[in-house]
């Protein structure tokens, strides 16, 4: 009897992660921009001029003032969004952000640097680091996806929401709720129009619990 119950629990856990669009109207602003709008599940914002997220390393300053539209999530999950930006100035950027607090966060997306488009990831734990993949063409849009599993977040990009390529694997403390959402920054510029479409979060069953259920399925 116990074996049947455990098997049923496994089935529910592994099938419960259907994609569902986050209700944008129920999300929250951190550093709300002066101009933004939500229509038909699409978030448009004019990114605040002279704003960014960065802590200390290389540049010697700390900033935490760019717009970030988020919801709170616990456990393991997958999040993705389609981003389109009218990038203008050096370091104009937009994408996903996963944030514990002002000292621990990951932001990933597209960043415009010296006339080139880059797939960019900043990982911050007390201090920030920055990794980029320079693109050889101008993109009308790109999909960014992040998967949180245990104490790591894998970041992916796609041109079609079908084939995804990993761009970063980074540490993030597990078993703690996080803020998940869409951010834009314009550190050197006067702001730009950023459009976020098809923002979705998919709950993933906890890996440790699944392993425990499997190991105890014969009891």
Secondary structure by P-SEA (a helix, b strand, c coil): caaaaaaaaaaaaaaccccccccccccccccccccccccccbbbbcccccccccccccccccccccccccccccccbbbbbbbbbbcccccccbbbbbbcccccccccccccccccccbbbbbbccbbbbbbbbbcccccbbbbbbbbcccbbbbbccccccbbbbcccccccccbbbbbbcccccccccbbbbbbccbbbbbbccaaaaaaaaaaccc
